[in-house]
Amino acid sequence: MFPRGDDGYSKKRQSQFMSETLRSCLYVLNTGKGALPAIEVMEALIHHCIEERLDIDALRISDALIEREPFSSDAWHLRSLAQVHAGDKGNAFISITKAMALNPNDVGIQITHTMLQEHSLTKDEVLAHYHELLETHPGNDEILYALGQYYEKQGLYKEAIKVFSFLEHSEEFSKHALSDLGYCHDCLEEYTQAIIWYDKYLDLEPYDPIIWFNKAVVLCHLEQFNDAISCYDFSIAIKDDFSGAWYNRGNALGSLGRLLEAIESYKQALIHESNDVAGWHNLGSTLEETGAFREAIEAFSMAIIHDSRHYESYYGRGSCHDALEEYGSAIADYDIALSLYPSYPEVWQAKGDALFNIQKMEESLICYKQALKLSPDSVDCAIDCIHTLLEMKRFKEAHDLIEPFIIRFPMNADLFYQHAKVMAFIGKEADTINSLRIAHSIQHLEKEDVEKDFADHLGKQQIAQVFLS
């Protein structure tokens, strides 16, 4: 009745067949014209709809199946599963209770009945239910798999691994167990082992886009980005509208610095999931890295349209306005980001930079100090703050701020260079030269730069002392 085969082409034909059968079934339900398919076909359609996340269609067909078979435990069980996937766990429990009344000895129904109680029972109570089922049906693979999944949901990955390992050679649950073994080892950060299990799965089922995706995620954890991209490519080749694979592929490409390819990957992801905030944000961030600030602003704006509280995108958009010297727009975006997340030191510093650029020194200083309060080890922010204090001729404050930093970060050339400036303004020539020499010993200084920055404070002979070996 259904097309069969393990190759990708046969699976695609089967999916097409199910989609066509679904359209015909829905037409009958919508119009009342024609005849519904056979019972077993309707059952297969419900499973198809659940797998494809067509929740409304699954519910409609399950309702029609109940009308035809009101005393079928299988029909009530399928209705319960459809309701679970539609997020209606209350009615799902009612449906599975009816299925239990009709066929109390059916293992699958008993398992679903237990699963629907997981949220209302303690962990020990749920485990007791599963062990009672195993006592009644010793060695039953379906119960063992449900138990393994429960351990997995509870974050008890080592316990889950023991169960799934037992099911590795199960006739019915082998592939599922291999997939879950990969996932559990991934969660335990045992990445090499996770890949071994995913590869075993793919040996049996090479046309599963989700497992290629999962393997790619693990490879990214291992920073094997080229191999990860190949896996994402396999996933997309099998399911070209897999937005998550396109998105993650963009991340992997970005990690390799292949920014233009990453941009195209994010755009493909957004074709298939246009309301994905993370996709728009990462597209904006990557465009910003390439210097395409106008396009980046548009991408960040799209992220904000889909989530008006996405403070990271306000920060990103503000940074682009900043780069374009549109400081008023930049500050407006920074202000919104800070209203949503006031403990964001990078935004306080960025706002300080923008205010400095429009000569609002006092307000700029307030921002830098707030950023330092939130991130007290930020050398870059400390240097910005010191630079602002020097511009405002508040030399003692600059001195008091920088002294603890050069003690805490004795190998930071920029700090010692800034310290030299502070000493120069205070009039401590020897300390100025000493700090410049330390900076030069850490990171080579260009004599022309020193002459330019210290021309008002040091003569040529003093500057020459900086570069004596």
MOZIHU-V940953 format. One record per residue. RES is the residue in one letter. PSI is psi in degrees with one decimal (999 if undefined). NEAR is the number of other C-alpha atoms within 8 Angstrom. D_FIRST is the distance of its C-alpha to the first C-alpha in Angstrom with 2 decimals. Layout:
res:RES psi:PSI near:NEAR d_first:D_FIRST
res:RES psi:PSI near:NEAR d_first:D_FIRST
This chain:
res:M psi:-42.6 near:2 d_first:0.00
res:F psi:143.8 near:5 d_first:3.84
res:P psi:138.7 near:9 d_first:6.82
res:R psi:167.4 near:7 d_first:9.03
res:G psi:154.1 near:6 d_first:12.78
res:D psi:-8.1 near:7 d_first:16.06
res:D psi:160.6 near:7 d_first:17.84
res:G psi:-36.3 near:8 d_first:18.65
res:Y psi:-44.6 near:6 d_first:17.17
res:S psi:-38.5 near:11 d_first:13.59
res:K psi:-38.7 near:12 d_first:14.19
res:K psi:-40.3 near:8 d_first:15.59
res:R psi:-39.2 near:9 d_first:12.67
res:Q psi:-41.3 near:11 d_first:10.40
res:S psi:-40.7 near:8 d_first:13.32
res:Q psi:-40.8 near:8 d_first:13.67
res:F psi:-44.9 near:10 d_first:10.20
res:M psi:-38.2 near:10 d_first:11.02
res:S psi:-41.6 near:8 d_first:14.48
res:E psi:-42.0 near:8 d_first:13.69
res:T psi:-37.8 near:9 d_first:11.63
res:L psi:-44.1 near:9 d_first:14.65
res:R psi:-42.9 near:8 d_first:17.09
res:S psi:-43.3 near:8 d_first:15.78
res:C psi:-43.7 near:10 d_first:15.93
res:L psi:-34.1 near:10 d_first:19.38
res:Y psi:-43.6 near:10 d_first:20.56
res:V psi:-42.9 near:12 d_first:20.04
res:L psi:-34.8 near:9 d_first:21.84
res:N psi:-34.2 near:6 d_first:24.60
res:T psi:-20.6 near:6 d_first:25.32
res:G psi:6.1 near:7 d_first:24.39
res:K psi:135.4 near:7 d_first:22.98
res:G psi:-174.6 near:5 d_first:19.69
res:A psi:143.0 near:5 d_first:17.28
res:L psi:153.7 near:7 d_first:15.53
res:P psi:177.4 near:7 d_first:11.78
res:A psi:159.7 near:6 d_first:10.91
res:I psi:-48.2 near:7 d_first:12.77
res:E psi:-29.2 near:6 d_first:10.23
res:V psi:-41.0 near:8 d_first:8.96
res:M psi:-39.6 near:12 d_first:12.72
res:E psi:-43.3 near:12 d_first:13.41
res:A psi:-36.6 near:8 d_first:11.20
res:L psi:-38.8 near:13 d_first:13.02
res:I psi:-45.3 near:15 d_first:16.28
res:H psi:-42.2 near:9 d_first:15.87
res:H psi:-45.2 near:9 d_first:15.10
res:C psi:-39.3 near:12 d_first:18.18
res:I psi:-44.7 near:12 d_first:20.29
res:E psi:-35.8 near:7 d_first:19.62
res:E psi:5.6 near:6 d_first:20.45
res:R psi:32.7 near:7 d_first:23.42
res:L psi:70.7 near:9 d_first:22.44
res:D psi:-42.6 near:12 d_first:24.37
res:I psi:-43.0 near:7 d_first:25.12
res:D psi:-40.5 near:10 d_first:21.56
res:A psi:-41.7 near:14 d_first:20.53
res:L psi:-42.9 near:13 d_first:23.43
res:R psi:-44.2 near:8 d_first:22.71
res:I psi:-36.7 near:12 d_first:19.17
res:S psi:-36.5 near:15 d_first:20.51
res:D psi:-42.5 near:9 d_first:23.34
res:A psi:-36.0 near:8 d_first:21.14
res:L psi:-38.5 near:13 d_first:19.18
res:I psi:-38.2 near:13 d_first:22.66
res:E psi:-37.8 near:7 d_first:23.75
res:R psi:-33.8 near:6 d_first:20.98
res:E psi:66.1 near:8 d_first:21.33
res:P psi:-15.8 near:9 d_first:24.95
res:F psi:22.7 near:6 d_first:25.43
res:S psi:119.7 near:10 d_first:22.35
res:S psi:-33.7 near:11 d_first:23.56
res:D psi:-39.1 near:7 d_first:20.18
res:A psi:-45.3 near:14 d_first:20.35
res:W psi:-35.1 near:14 d_first:23.93
res:H psi:-46.3 near:12 d_first:23.18
res:L psi:-38.6 near:11 d_first:20.61
res:R psi:-40.5 near:14 d_first:23.20
res:S psi:-44.8 near:14 d_first:25.79
res:L psi:-41.0 near:9 d_first:23.92
res:A psi:-40.3 near:15 d_first:23.45
res:Q psi:-36.8 near:14 d_first:27.17
res:V psi:-48.5 near:10 d_first:28.20
res:H psi:-20.3 near:10 d_first:26.67
res:A psi:0.1 near:9 d_first:28.32
res:G psi:12.2 near:6 d_first:31.59
res:D psi:72.1 near:9 d_first:32.12
res:K psi:-26.9 near:9 d_first:32.90
res:G psi:-52.7 near:6 d_first:35.10
res:N psi:-28.1 near:9 d_first:32.47
res:A psi:-38.2 near:15 d_first:29.94
res:F psi:-36.7 near:11 d_first:32.41
res:I psi:-43.4 near:9 d_first:32.72
res:S psi:-42.8 near:12 d_first:28.96
res:I psi:-28.6 near:14 d_first:28.74
res:T psi:-38.5 near:9 d_first:31.85
res:K psi:-40.4 near:10 d_first:30.19
res:A psi:-40.2 near:16 d_first:27.20
res:M psi:-40.4 near:14 d_first:29.88
res:A psi:-34.6 near:7 d_first:31.65
res:L psi:-31.8 near:9 d_first:28.60
res:N psi:77.6 near:8 d_first:27.65
res:P psi:-13.3 near:9 d_first:30.57
res:N psi:-0.4 near:6 d_first:29.52
res:D psi:121.8 near:8 d_first:26.17
res:V psi:-45.2 near:8 d_first:26.87
res:G psi:-41.6 near:7 d_first:24.56
res:I psi:-41.6 near:12 d_first:26.21
res:Q psi:-39.8 near:11 d_first:29.60
res:I psi:-48.1 near:11 d_first:29.08
res:T psi:-39.2 near:9 d_first:28.15
res:H psi:-42.8 near:12 d_first:31.13
res:T psi:-43.7 near:11 d_first:33.37
res:M psi:-36.0 near:7 d_first:32.12
res:L psi:-9.4 near:10 d_first:32.92
res:Q psi:-2.3 near:9 d_first:36.42
res:E psi:-35.6 near:10 d_first:37.14
res:H psi:-17.9 near:6 d_first:39.04
res:S psi:-7.0 near:5 d_first:41.22
res:L psi:159.0 near:8 d_first:42.10
res:T psi:163.7 near:8 d_first:44.25
res:K psi:-43.7 near:7 d_first:42.85
res:D psi:-37.2 near:6 d_first:44.37
res:E psi:-41.9 near:8 d_first:42.85
res:V psi:-46.3 near:12 d_first:39.32
res:L psi:-37.2 near:9 d_first:39.81
res:A psi:-39.5 near:8 d_first:41.18
res:H psi:-47.6 near:9 d_first:38.00
res:Y psi:-38.8 near:12 d_first:35.84
res:H psi:-32.2 near:8 d_first:38.30
res:E psi:-41.1 near:8 d_first:38.32
res:L psi:-40.1 near:10 d_first:34.55
res:L psi:-32.0 near:12 d_first:35.01
res:E psi:-36.5 near:7 d_first:37.75
res:T psi:-36.0 near:6 d_first:35.49
res:H psi:71.6 near:7 d_first:32.52
res:P psi:133.7 near:7 d_first:34.35
res:G psi:11.5 near:6 d_first:32.54
res:N psi:120.3 near:8 d_first:29.35
res:D psi:-35.9 near:10 d_first:27.62
res:E psi:-42.0 near:9 d_first:26.12
res:I psi:-42.9 near:12 d_first:29.65
res:L psi:-41.5 near:12 d_first:31.23
res:Y psi:-41.3 near:13 d_first:29.00
res:A psi:-39.5 near:9 d_first:29.87
res:L psi:-44.5 near:12 d_first:33.50
res:G psi:-41.8 near:13 d_first:33.40
res:Q psi:-36.2 near:9 d_first:32.06
res:Y psi:-45.2 near:9 d_first:34.85
res:Y psi:-43.1 near:12 d_first:37.43
res:E psi:-46.7 near:11 d_first:36.10
res:K psi:-30.9 near:7 d_first:36.38
res:Q psi:-0.4 near:6 d_first:39.89
res:G psi:13.7 near:6 d_first:40.90
res:L psi:69.6 near:9 d_first:41.40
res:Y psi:-35.8 near:12 d_first:39.86
res:K psi:-40.1 near:7 d_first:41.60
res:E psi:-41.0 near:9 d_first:40.40
res:A psi:-41.4 near:15 d_first:36.84
res:I psi:-40.5 near:11 d_first:37.11
res:K psi:-42.7 near:8 d_first:38.14
res:V psi:-48.6 near:12 d_first:35.05
res:F psi:-33.3 near:14 d_first:32.58
res:S psi:-36.7 near:10 d_first:34.36
res:F psi:-29.9 near:7 d_first:33.72
res:L psi:3.6 near:13 d_first:29.95
res:E psi:-36.3 near:11 d_first:29.96
res:H psi:17.0 near:7 d_first:28.44
res:S psi:136.5 near:8 d_first:26.19
res:E psi:-39.9 near:5 d_first:22.78
res:E psi:-32.6 near:6 d_first:21.15
res:F psi:10.6 near:13 d_first:23.82
res:S psi:-52.8 near:11 d_first:25.30
res:K psi:-42.6 near:11 d_first:24.18
res:H psi:-42.0 near:7 d_first:25.10
res:A psi:-41.3 near:13 d_first:28.41
res:L psi:-42.7 near:15 d_first:29.23
res:S psi:-46.5 near:12 d_first:28.73
res:D psi:-34.1 near:9 d_first:30.92
res:L psi:-41.3 near:13 d_first:33.48
res:G psi:-44.8 near:14 d_first:33.87
res:Y psi:-44.7 near:10 d_first:34.34
res:C psi:-42.5 near:14 d_first:36.85
res:H psi:-34.9 near:13 d_first:38.91
res:D psi:-47.1 near:11 d_first:38.94
res:C psi:-29.2 near:8 d_first:40.33
res:L psi:4.8 near:8 d_first:42.93
res:E psi:26.5 near:6 d_first:43.85
res:E psi:72.7 near:9 d_first:43.01
res:Y psi:-39.8 near:13 d_first:41.47
res:T psi:-41.7 near:6 d_first:41.53
res:Q psi:-37.9 near:9 d_first:39.69
res:A psi:-43.8 near:16 d_first:37.12
res:I psi:-38.0 near:12 d_first:36.36
res:I psi:-45.4 near:9 d_first:36.01
res:W psi:-40.9 near:12 d_first:33.26
res:Y psi:-37.9 near:14 d_first:31.44
res:D psi:-37.5 near:8 d_first:31.68
res:K psi:-40.6 near:9 d_first:30.22
res:Y psi:-47.4 near:13 d_first:27.22
res:L psi:-24.3 near:12 d_first:26.90
res:D psi:-33.4 near:7 d_first:27.12
res:L psi:-35.2 near:7 d_first:23.85
res:E psi:82.9 near:9 d_first:22.23
res:P psi:-3.7 near:7 d_first:24.15
res:Y psi:35.3 near:8 d_first:22.12
res:D psi:107.4 near:10 d_first:23.01
res:P psi:-30.4 near:11 d_first:25.45
res:I psi:-40.8 near:7 d_first:26.85
res:I psi:-36.9 near:11 d_first:28.06
res:W psi:-40.3 near:13 d_first:29.63
res:F psi:-48.5 near:12 d_first:31.30
res:N psi:-40.9 near:10 d_first:32.51
res:K psi:-40.0 near:13 d_first:33.90
res:A psi:-40.3 near:14 d_first:35.71
res:V psi:-43.6 near:9 d_first:37.28
res:V psi:-42.1 near:13 d_first:38.67
res:L psi:-33.8 near:14 d_first:40.01
res:C psi:-38.7 near:11 d_first:41.79
res:H psi:-36.2 near:8 d_first:43.40
res:L psi:1.4 near:7 d_first:44.70
res:E psi:27.9 near:6 d_first:45.86
res:Q psi:71.0 near:9 d_first:43.87
res:F psi:-35.5 near:12 d_first:43.00
res:N psi:-44.2 near:7 d_first:42.18
res:D psi:-37.4 near:9 d_first:39.56
res:A psi:-42.9 near:16 d_first:38.23
res:I psi:-39.3 near:12 d_first:37.96
res:S psi:-41.0 near:9 d_first:35.93
res:C psi:-41.3 near:12 d_first:33.46
res:Y psi:-37.0 near:15 d_first:33.32
res:D psi:-42.1 near:9 d_first:32.69
res:F psi:-45.0 near:10 d_first:29.65
res:S psi:-43.9 near:16 d_first:28.38
res:I psi:-34.9 near:13 d_first:29.00
res:A psi:-34.3 near:7 d_first:27.49
res:I psi:-38.5 near:10 d_first:24.14
res:K psi:91.5 near:8 d_first:24.63
res:D psi:-12.2 near:7 d_first:27.35
res:D psi:22.5 near:7 d_first:27.90
res:F psi:88.7 near:11 d_first:28.71
res:S psi:-38.1 near:11 d_first:32.11
res:G psi:-37.2 near:7 d_first:33.22
res:A psi:-41.7 near:12 d_first:32.86
res:W psi:-42.2 near:14 d_first:34.82
res:Y psi:-50.4 near:13 d_first:37.43
res:N psi:-33.1 near:9 d_first:37.90
res:R psi:-41.2 near:14 d_first:38.02
res:G psi:-42.5 near:14 d_first:40.88
res:N psi:-43.9 near:9 d_first:42.67
res:A psi:-42.3 near:14 d_first:42.43
res:L psi:-40.2 near:14 d_first:43.73
res:G psi:-37.5 near:11 d_first:46.51
res:S psi:-25.7 near:8 d_first:47.50
res:L psi:0.4 near:7 d_first:48.06
res:G psi:10.6 near:6 d_first:50.10
res:R psi:71.4 near:9 d_first:47.65
res:L psi:-40.4 near:12 d_first:48.18
res:L psi:-39.1 near:6 d_first:47.14
res:E psi:-37.6 near:9 d_first:43.74
res:A psi:-42.1 near:15 d_first:43.45
res:I psi:-45.6 near:12 d_first:44.25
res:E psi:-35.5 near:9 d_first:41.47
res:S psi:-42.9 near:12 d_first:38.99
res:Y psi:-39.1 near:15 d_first:40.11
res:K psi:-39.7 near:9 d_first:39.81
res:Q psi:-41.5 near:11 d_first:36.18
res:A psi:-40.5 near:17 d_first:35.52
res:L psi:-22.5 near:13 d_first:37.22
res:I psi:-37.5 near:7 d_first:35.19
res:H psi:-18.5 near:9 d_first:32.13
res:E psi:79.2 near:8 d_first:34.12
res:S psi:-12.7 near:7 d_first:37.25
res:N psi:17.5 near:7 d_first:38.66
res:D psi:109.6 near:10 d_first:38.86
res:V psi:-46.0 near:11 d_first:42.53
res:A psi:-37.6 near:7 d_first:42.60
res:G psi:-46.8 near:12 d_first:41.12
res:W psi:-40.7 near:14 d_first:43.83
res:H psi:-46.2 near:13 d_first:46.49
res:N psi:-33.7 near:9 d_first:45.68
res:L psi:-46.1 near:14 d_first:45.49
res:G psi:-44.8 near:15 d_first:48.92
res:S psi:-40.3 near:10 d_first:50.33
res:T psi:-39.5 near:13 d_first:49.26
res:L psi:-39.4 near:14 d_first:50.61
res:E psi:-41.5 near:11 d_first:53.80
res:E psi:-32.0 near:8 d_first:54.09
res:T psi:-4.9 near:7 d_first:54.00
res:G psi:6.9 near:6 d_first:56.67
res:A psi:70.4 near:9 d_first:54.50
res:F psi:-37.6 near:12 d_first:56.00
res:R psi:-46.0 near:7 d_first:55.25
res:E psi:-37.4 near:9 d_first:51.54
res:A psi:-40.7 near:16 d_first:51.60
res:I psi:-41.6 near:13 d_first:53.27
res:E psi:-41.6 near:9 d_first:50.49
res:A psi:-45.6 near:12 d_first:47.83
res:F psi:-36.8 near:16 d_first:49.78
res:S psi:-37.3 near:10 d_first:50.24
res:M psi:-39.3 near:10 d_first:46.50
res:A psi:-41.3 near:18 d_first:46.14
res:I psi:-36.1 near:13 d_first:48.87
res:I psi:-39.9 near:7 d_first:47.26
res:H psi:-18.1 near:9 d_first:44.17
res:D psi:97.2 near:8 d_first:46.37
res:S psi:-7.7 near:7 d_first:49.98
res:R psi:15.0 near:6 d_first:50.99
res:H psi:87.2 near:10 d_first:49.81
res:Y psi:-29.7 near:11 d_first:53.28
res:E psi:-34.9 near:8 d_first:52.29
res:S psi:-31.0 near:12 d_first:51.44
res:Y psi:-41.4 near:14 d_first:54.76
res:Y psi:-45.5 near:12 d_first:56.44
res:G psi:-45.0 near:12 d_first:54.53
res:R psi:-39.9 near:14 d_first:55.34
res:G psi:-40.2 near:14 d_first:58.93
res:S psi:-37.1 near:10 d_first:59.21
res:C psi:-43.1 near:14 d_first:58.18
res:H psi:-39.5 near:14 d_first:60.76
res:D psi:-47.2 near:12 d_first:63.23
res:A psi:-29.2 near:8 d_first:62.57
res:L psi:6.6 near:7 d_first:63.17
res:E psi:28.5 near:6 d_first:66.43
res:E psi:72.0 near:9 d_first:65.21
res:Y psi:-34.5 near:12 d_first:66.74
res:G psi:-45.5 near:6 d_first:66.78
res:S psi:-37.1 near:10 d_first:63.02
res:A psi:-47.2 near:16 d_first:62.53
res:I psi:-38.5 near:12 d_first:64.67
res:A psi:-42.6 near:9 d_first:62.87
res:D psi:-40.8 near:12 d_first:59.51
res:Y psi:-39.2 near:15 d_first:61.10
res:D psi:-40.6 near:8 d_first:62.55
res:I psi:-43.2 near:10 d_first:59.18
res:A psi:-41.7 near:15 d_first:57.66
res:L psi:-28.6 near:13 d_first:60.59
res:S psi:-29.6 near:7 d_first:60.38
res:L psi:-32.6 near:8 d_first:56.81
res:Y psi:83.7 near:8 d_first:57.57
res:P psi:-11.6 near:7 d_first:61.33
res:S psi:41.1 near:6 d_first:61.09
res:Y psi:92.0 near:10 d_first:59.87
res:P psi:-34.8 near:11 d_first:62.76
res:E psi:-34.8 near:7 d_first:61.39
res:V psi:-39.8 near:12 d_first:61.42
res:W psi:-42.8 near:14 d_first:64.95
res:Q psi:-42.5 near:12 d_first:66.06
res:A psi:-40.5 near:10 d_first:64.34
res:K psi:-40.2 near:13 d_first:66.00
res:G psi:-42.8 near:14 d_first:69.28
res:D psi:-44.6 near:10 d_first:68.90
res:A psi:-42.3 near:13 d_first:68.26
res:L psi:-38.2 near:14 d_first:71.26
res:F psi:-41.2 near:11 d_first:73.41
res:N psi:-22.0 near:8 d_first:72.51
res:I psi:20.0 near:7 d_first:73.86
res:Q psi:25.6 near:6 d_first:76.93
res:K psi:75.4 near:9 d_first:76.18
res:M psi:-44.6 near:10 d_first:77.45
res:E psi:-44.8 near:6 d_first:78.02
res:E psi:-36.7 near:9 d_first:74.53
res:S psi:-43.8 near:15 d_first:73.10
res:L psi:-40.3 near:12 d_first:74.98
res:I psi:-43.0 near:9 d_first:73.62
res:C psi:-44.7 near:12 d_first:70.05
res:Y psi:-42.1 near:15 d_first:70.78
res:K psi:-36.8 near:9 d_first:72.41
res:Q psi:-40.0 near:10 d_first:69.44
res:A psi:-41.3 near:16 d_first:67.10
res:L psi:-33.0 near:13 d_first:69.40
res:K psi:-39.2 near:7 d_first:69.47
res:L psi:-29.0 near:9 d_first:65.67
res:S psi:76.9 near:8 d_first:65.55
res:P psi:-12.3 near:7 d_first:68.99
res:D psi:13.4 near:5 d_first:68.23
res:S psi:102.2 near:8 d_first:67.25
res:V psi:-42.6 near:8 d_first:69.76
res:D psi:-43.4 near:6 d_first:68.61
res:C psi:-38.9 near:11 d_first:69.20
res:A psi:-42.2 near:12 d_first:72.56
res:I psi:-41.8 near:10 d_first:73.64
res:D psi:-42.4 near:10 d_first:72.66
res:C psi:-43.7 near:12 d_first:74.64
res:I psi:-42.6 near:12 d_first:77.65
res:H psi:-41.7 near:10 d_first:77.59
res:T psi:-42.5 near:12 d_first:77.69
res:L psi:-39.7 near:13 d_first:80.55
res:L psi:-40.7 near:11 d_first:82.51
res:E psi:-32.2 near:7 d_first:81.99
res:M psi:2.4 near:7 d_first:83.37
res:K psi:31.7 near:6 d_first:86.25
res:R psi:72.1 near:9 d_first:85.39
res:F psi:-39.7 near:11 d_first:86.26
res:K psi:-41.8 near:7 d_first:86.87
res:E psi:-40.8 near:8 d_first:83.44
res:A psi:-42.6 near:14 d_first:81.87
res:H psi:-46.1 near:11 d_first:83.89
res:D psi:-30.7 near:8 d_first:82.97
res:L psi:-40.7 near:10 d_first:79.26
res:I psi:-26.7 near:12 d_first:79.08
res:E psi:-49.7 near:9 d_first:81.21
res:P psi:-30.1 near:8 d_first:78.66
res:F psi:-40.0 near:10 d_first:75.93
res:I psi:-21.1 near:11 d_first:77.83
res:I psi:-42.1 near:7 d_first:78.43
res:R psi:-27.5 near:6 d_first:74.74
res:F psi:70.8 near:8 d_first:73.51
res:P psi:-5.7 near:6 d_first:76.25
res:M psi:22.4 near:5 d_first:74.18
res:N psi:107.9 near:10 d_first:73.17
res:A psi:-38.8 near:11 d_first:75.11
res:D psi:-40.0 near:7 d_first:74.33
res:L psi:-44.1 near:14 d_first:75.81
res:F psi:-33.0 near:13 d_first:79.02
res:Y psi:-43.3 near:11 d_first:79.30
res:Q psi:-37.3 near:11 d_first:79.03
res:H psi:-37.6 near:13 d_first:81.50
res:A psi:-39.9 near:14 d_first:83.90
res:K psi:-43.7 near:10 d_first:83.71
res:V psi:-46.7 near:13 d_first:84.52
res:M psi:-36.6 near:13 d_first:87.46
res:A psi:-44.0 near:12 d_first:88.67
res:F psi:-32.8 near:9 d_first:88.79
res:I psi:-21.0 near:8 d_first:90.59
res:G psi:18.7 near:7 d_first:93.06
res:K psi:89.0 near:9 d_first:92.45
res:E psi:-46.2 near:10 d_first:92.79
res:A psi:-42.0 near:6 d_first:92.59
res:D psi:-34.2 near:9 d_first:89.44
res:T psi:-50.0 near:14 d_first:87.92
res:I psi:-41.7 near:13 d_first:88.60
res:N psi:-44.3 near:10 d_first:87.41
res:S psi:-37.5 near:12 d_first:84.04
res:L psi:-39.2 near:12 d_first:83.58
res:R psi:-39.9 near:10 d_first:84.36
res:I psi:-45.2 near:10 d_first:81.79
res:A psi:-41.9 near:16 d_first:79.16
res:H psi:-33.9 near:12 d_first:80.10
res:S psi:-28.2 near:7 d_first:79.83
res:I psi:-43.3 near:9 d_first:76.29
res:Q psi:122.1 near:7 d_first:75.07
res:H psi:128.9 near:7 d_first:77.16
res:L psi:148.5 near:8 d_first:78.81
res:E psi:130.5 near:6 d_first:79.89
res:K psi:-37.8 near:7 d_first:83.63
res:E psi:-38.9 near:6 d_first:83.28
res:D psi:-42.3 near:8 d_first:80.99
res:V psi:-43.0 near:11 d_first:83.46
res:E psi:-40.1 near:10 d_first:86.37
res:K psi:-44.7 near:7 d_first:84.59
res:D psi:-25.9 near:7 d_first:83.57
res:F psi:16.9 near:10 d_first:86.88
res:A psi:-32.7 near:9 d_first:89.44
res:D psi:-6.5 near:5 d_first:91.04
res:H psi:-28.6 near:9 d_first:91.42
res:L psi:143.8 near:10 d_first:92.10
res:G psi:176.1 near:7 d_first:94.30
res:K psi:-36.6 near:7 d_first:93.39
res:Q psi:-40.4 near:7 d_first:95.13
res:Q psi:-41.0 near:9 d_first:93.20
res:I psi:-36.5 near:12 d_first:89.88
res:A psi:-32.6 near:8 d_first:90.85
res:Q psi:-28.0 near:8 d_first:91.15
res:V psi:-34.0 near:11 d_first:87.43
res:F psi:9.9 near:9 d_first:86.62
res:L psi:134.0 near:5 d_first:89.21
res:S psi:999 near:2 d_first:87.62
